[in-house]
């Protein structure tokens, strides 16, 4: 990302650098092959779960990991299961504010990583003998807001429970 401070003449905008991206863990299961292919009359029902995890490595360097879990069933049997942990090593710049830091780590970085994780899942489904699965775009802003709301609700329940 470009350094915008020279143009604005003021405070530097928060940015980040992605040093590398990698498959941290990939599991593909096709437990009912080849029978599932003979018995399947309709496309499998697919559920996709995605989460973002952040771990501080050193100073302003973090590992951001997308955890993707795909479960597909057909004819009341497991068609395939894919679990992917796709990571990126990221360094933040000019992100002293906690809200800016969270935005870079939980929204912007996952937006950059997602297309690569999506392509890996698509290839894995294709290589499992099924049509390539194209995961719909993820609204990481909504995911972040939901996560914050859940954390705030859990925190208020804990503090309310302590007073009772």
Secondary structure, 3 states (H helix, E strand, C coil): CCCCHHHHCCCCCCEEEEEEEEEEEEEEECCCCCHHHHHCCCCCEEEEEEEEEEEEEECCEEEEEEEEEEEEEECCEEEEEEEEEEEEEEEEECCCCHHHHHHHHHHHHHHHHHHHHHHHHHHHHHHCCCCCCCCCCCCHHHHHHHHHHHHHHHHHHHHHHHHC
